[in-house]
Amino acid sequence: MPSFSTLALWVEHLQSGGRYTFTRAQVESDTGRSFVGAQTALRRLREQGRIVCPRRGFYVVVPPEYRAAGAPPASWFVDDLMRHLGQPYYVGLLSAAALHGAGHQQPMVFQVVTDRPTREVRVGKVTLRFTMSRMVERLPAAGQQTETGTMRVATPETCAFDLVRFPFAAGHLGNVATVLAELAERLDPRSLVDIAPLVRIPDVQRLGYLLDAVGQPQLAAPLASWLDHQKPRAVPLRPCATAGAKPDPRWRVVPNVELEVDV
């Protein structure tokens, strides 16, 4: 590692090698600065808008074209951030749906699923919002290329189930249905069945019901066959809401909320 007279030159060296994240420990190790010296230099670069600090000890380089926004896109640093936090993750919900082509309503925040409660990250105009799921390491996700490396993204099928499992993260059930209608062409019926045993039966029922509601009964047919062997109880479409109507005969879902699908 060559020597650098200023931390700014060291940061430029990182950028020239395609690296946009680093830790305070790396600064101390690579530049020979003390803890106090590193902190002082880092604070100066933050004040100049050249770096941001999403979490203590973790920094992201802000290229000139993103100075007005205050930070580069979350996809540039989410993988390194989650590795720094020591947490498994995948990009999920509306963010994953948009990456799979269901971008009718672009999410206002970058949604990440991880295995524990995690405080929201805000840097500049970029916000990362976290949803906790203990299934994060079991549900299918795949690496996707980004401008600076890769990040883990929920498969379309994982995304579909998560939208039903966490409807409030998607706005409301009408929005979930809208996204499912757009995501349908990317969904594989057998992959949906493979995931079904990993989630709660009511979530399988609700997903099947919503797929029927957006005109995809054939896509949902293998799920219905799997569900027949589970002898499901009737469940409300919207949890924690009054359920007075009769359950749907195919899915045993009580339609206790009117769906407004925007397609």
Buried (B, 14 or more C-beta within 10 A) or exposed (E): EEEBEEBBEBBBBBEEEEBBBBBBEBBBEBBEBEEEBBBEBBEBBBEEBBBBBBBEEBBBBBEEEBBEEBBBBBBBBBBBBBEBBEBBBBBBBBBBBBBBEBBBBEBEBBBBBBBEEBEEBBBBEBBBBBBEBEBBEEBBBEEBEBEBBEBBBBBBBBBBBBBBBBBEBBBBBBBBBBBBBBBBEBBEBEBBBBBBEBBEBBBBBBBBBBBBBBEBEEBBBBBBEBBEEEEBEBBBBBEEEEBEEEBBEBBBBBBBBEBEBEE
